[in-house]
């Protein structure tokens, strides 16, 4: 699929923001005062900023409220409800910590659950899509959740947890790429199954439906060269996992804010690259009609 910048930013930054809220909600000795304010500000800027950026991809952003009404059937609607509930709960929890020094822990626990639920619902928007075999896998929510938890631990300064979760996220990322490369072929989807004409003989496309580009080609058919793909995978893995793990290992002995900043920036850059690949490598079955699959 065509990798829209707004969607990439949304999934990366909101994931890290809700990941940080998860760790803040679970913290048995949470920060208070201005320290708590700083953590909540970072989490909300990333989470809310990511959510707002996603509205730019909507055909009618002014109608975003309608997304909340379809929760029975739409993962997008469930995501919106989970996000709002989490932000409200964690907002109240943070209010107590910042202004009153009060630890209303039950709100933190509920907010942590809500943060995970939000990331999960985001991932299921893509994992449910049978028209994109690469996404239609249990590895999609595993990737979203592992990167969110790892990124949140990194922002929270949970060094040991961040190292462990970054390694886990890296392994999930590699498995996602390996399994994803085989997903379209393993799905058994062909031009014959796509048209439903397999029962009358061999199906071949005589010519593409259009001589020029169109909406479907712009939005759902994006071909990435194998060499380019592998290069980006290596870059994203090194930036998202290897560099932060090395820096965190160094900081486990002597914590340095500058190293922490470099680790966060490197991780964000790596996840952005991997998320671009997530969309760019998506092989939508509509590409069969244009000879792109």
C-alpha positions in Angstrom: 0.0 0.0 0.0 1.0 3.6 -0.4 2.7 4.6 2.9 0.8 7.8 4.0 3.1 9.9 6.3 0.2 10.8 8.6 -0.6 7.1 9.3 3.1 6.2 9.8 3.5 9.1 12.3 0.3 8.1 14.1 1.1 4.5 14.6 4.7 5.1 15.7 4.2 8.1 18.0 0.9 7.1 19.5 2.3 3.6 20.1 5.2 5.0 22.1 3.0 7.5 23.9 0.6 4.8 25.0 3.5 2.6 25.9 4.9 5.3 28.2 1.4 5.6 29.8 1.4 1.9 30.4 4.6 2.1 32.4 3.5 5.2 34.2 0.2 3.5 35.2 2.1 0.4 36.6 4.8 2.3 38.5 4.5 1.4 42.2 6.4 4.6 43.1 5.3 7.0 40.4 6.8 10.5 40.1 5.0 13.5 41.5 5.1 17.2 40.9 7.0 18.7 38.0 8.7 15.3 37.2 5.3 13.7 36.8 4.2 16.7 34.7 7.2 16.2 32.3 6.5 12.5 31.9 2.7 13.1 31.3 3.5 15.9 28.8 5.8 13.6 26.7 3.2 10.8 26.8 0.3 13.0 25.9 2.1 14.9 23.2 3.1 11.6 21.5 -0.2 9.8 22.0 -2.6 12.7 21.2 -0.3 14.1 18.5 -0.3 10.7 16.8 -4.1 10.4 17.0 -4.5 13.9 15.6 -2.1 13.2 12.7 -4.3 10.2 11.7 -7.2 12.5 11.0 -5.3 14.1 8.1 -5.8 10.8 6.3 -9.5 10.9 6.6 -11.6 12.0 3.6 -13.7 14.1 5.9 -11.8 14.9 9.1 -14.7 17.0 10.4 -16.7 13.8 10.7 -14.3 12.0 13.0 -16.9 11.7 15.8 -18.8 9.2 13.7 -15.9 6.8 14.1 -17.0 6.2 17.7 -20.4 4.9 16.8 -19.4 1.6 15.0 -17.7 -0.1 18.0 -19.7 -3.4 17.4 -18.0 -4.1 14.1 -15.1 -1.6 13.6 -11.7 -1.9 15.1 -11.1 1.8 14.2 -14.1 2.7 16.4 -12.8 0.5 19.2 -9.4 2.1 19.0 -11.0 5.6 19.4 -13.0 4.6 22.4 -10.0 2.8 24.0 -7.8 5.8 23.4 -10.2 8.3 24.8 -10.9 6.2 27.9 -7.2 5.7 28.5 -6.4 9.4 28.1 -9.2 10.3 30.6 -8.2 7.8 33.2 -4.5 8.6 32.9 -5.3 12.3 32.9 -7.1 12.0 36.2 -4.3 9.9 37.6 -1.7 12.4 36.5 -3.7 15.3 37.9 -3.5 13.7 41.4 0.3 13.1 41.0 1.2 16.6 39.6 -1.0 18.9 41.7 -1.8 16.9 44.9 1.0 14.4 45.2 -1.7 11.8 45.5 -1.3 8.3 44.1 -4.7 7.1 42.9 -3.3 3.7 41.9 -6.5 2.0 40.7 -6.7 4.7 38.0 -3.1 3.9 37.0 -3.8 0.2 36.7 -7.0 0.8 34.6 -5.1 3.3 32.5 -2.3 0.8 31.9 -4.8 -1.8 30.7 -6.4 0.8 28.5 -3.1 1.8 27.0 -2.4 -1.8 25.9 -6.0 -2.2 24.6 -5.5 1.0 22.5 -2.3 -0.3 20.9 -4.0 -3.7 20.3 -7.0 -2.2 18.7 -4.8 -0.1 16.4 -2.9 -3.3 15.3 -6.2 -5.1 14.7 -7.2 -2.5 12.2 -4.5 -4.0 9.9 -4.4 -7.6 11.2 -8.1 -8.2 10.3 -7.5 -7.4 6.6 -7.7 -10.6 4.7 -7.0 -8.7 1.4 -3.5 -8.1 2.7 -2.0 -11.5 3.7 1.2 -9.9 5.0 -0.9 -8.1 7.7 -3.4 -10.8 8.3 -1.3 -12.5 11.0 -1.0 -12.8 14.8 2.5 -11.3 14.3 1.0 -7.9 13.5 -0.4 -7.2 17.0 2.7 -8.9 18.5 4.9 -6.4 16.6 2.7 -3.3 17.6 2.6 -4.3 21.2 6.2 -5.3 21.6 7.5 -2.1 20.0 5.0 0.0 22.1 6.1 -1.6 25.4 9.8 -1.3 24.4 9.5 2.3 23.4 7.5 3.1 26.5 10.1 1.5 28.7 12.8 3.4 26.9 11.0 6.8 27.5 10.3 5.9 31.1 14.0 5.1 31.8 13.3 1.4 32.7 16.7 0.3 31.5 16.6 -3.4 32.2 13.0 -3.8 30.9 13.8 -1.7 27.9 16.8 -3.9 26.9 14.7 -7.1 27.3 11.7 -5.7 25.4 13.9 -4.2 22.7 15.4 -7.6 22.0 12.0 -9.2 22.0 10.6 -6.5 19.7 13.6 -7.1 17.4 13.0 -10.8 17.2 9.3 -10.2 16.5 10.2 -7.7 13.8 12.5 -10.2 12.1 9.9 -13.0 12.3 7.3 -10.6 10.9 9.5 -9.9 7.9 10.3 -13.5 7.3 6.7 -14.7 7.6 5.4 -11.7 5.7 7.6 -12.5 2.7 5.8 -15.8 2.3 2.3 -14.7 3.3 0.9 -13.8 -0.1 2.1 -17.0 -1.7 0.9 -19.1 1.3 -2.6 -17.5 1.2 -3.3 -19.2 -2.1 -4.7 -16.0 -3.6 -4.3 -15.7 -7.4 -6.1 -13.9 -10.2 -8.3 -17.0 -10.4 -9.4 -16.9 -6.8 -9.7 -13.1 -6.9 -12.1 -13.2 -9.8 -13.9 -16.4 -8.7 -13.4 -17.8 -12.2 -11.2 -20.8 -11.4 -14.0 -23.2 -12.0 -14.1 -22.5 -15.8 -10.4 -22.9 -16.6 -7.1 -21.1 -16.4 -7.5 -17.4 -15.7 -5.1 -14.9 -17.1 -5.2 -11.1 -17.3 -5.5 -10.0 -20.9 -4.4 -6.4 -20.1 -4.6 -4.0 -17.1 -8.0 -2.4 -16.4 -6.5 1.0 -17.0 -3.8 2.4 -19.3 -2.8 5.0 -16.7 -2.7 5.4 -13.0 -5.8 5.6 -10.8 -6.8 5.7 -7.1 -6.4 2.0 -6.6 -2.8 2.0 -7.9 -1.9 5.1 -5.9 -3.4 3.8 -2.6 -3.1 0.0 -2.7 -0.3 -1.0 -5.1 3.2 0.0 -4.0 6.1 -2.1 -5.2 9.4 -2.0 -3.2 12.6 -3.5 -4.8 14.1 -6.5 -2.9 17.5 -4.8 -2.5 15.9 -1.6 -1.3 13.7 -3.5 1.1 16.6 -5.5 2.6 18.6 -2.3 3.1 15.8 -0.6 4.9 15.2 -3.6 7.1 18.8 -3.6 8.2 18.8 0.1 8.8 15.6 0.0 10.8 16.7 -3.0 12.9 20.1 -1.4 13.8 18.5 2.0 14.6 15.4 0.6 16.5 17.1 -2.2 18.4 20.9 -2.5 18.2 21.9 1.1 18.9 19.4 1.6 21.8 20.4 -1.7 23.4 24.1 -0.9 23.3 23.5 2.6 24.7 21.3 1.2 27.4 23.9 -1.3 28.4 26.4 1.5 28.8 23.9 3.5 30.8 23.2 0.6 33.1 26.6 1.4 34.7 26.5 5.2 34.3 23.2 6.9 33.4 23.7 9.9 31.0 20.8 12.0 29.7 22.5 12.6 26.4 22.9 8.9 25.7 19.3 8.4 26.7 18.3 11.1 24.2 20.3 9.5 21.4 18.9 6.0 22.2 15.3 7.4 22.0 16.0 9.3 18.7 17.6 6.2 17.2 14.7 4.0 18.3 12.1 6.4 16.8 14.0 6.7 13.5 14.3 2.9 13.3 10.6 2.3 14.1 9.6 4.9 11.5 11.6 3.1 8.9 10.2 -0.3 9.8 6.6 1.2 9.8 7.2 2.7 6.4 8.1 -0.8 5.2 5.1 -2.2 6.9 2.9 -0.2 4.6 5.1 -0.1 1.5 5.5 -3.9 1.4 1.8 -4.6 1.9 0.7 -6.7 -1.0 -3.0 -5.9 -1.6 -4.8 -8.5 -3.7 -6.1 -5.7 -6.0 -2.6 -5.7 -7.4 -3.4 -9.0 -9.2 -5.7 -7.1 -11.6 -2.9 -4.9 -12.6 -0.2 -7.6 -12.9 1.7 -6.2 -9.9 1.5 -9.5 -7.9 
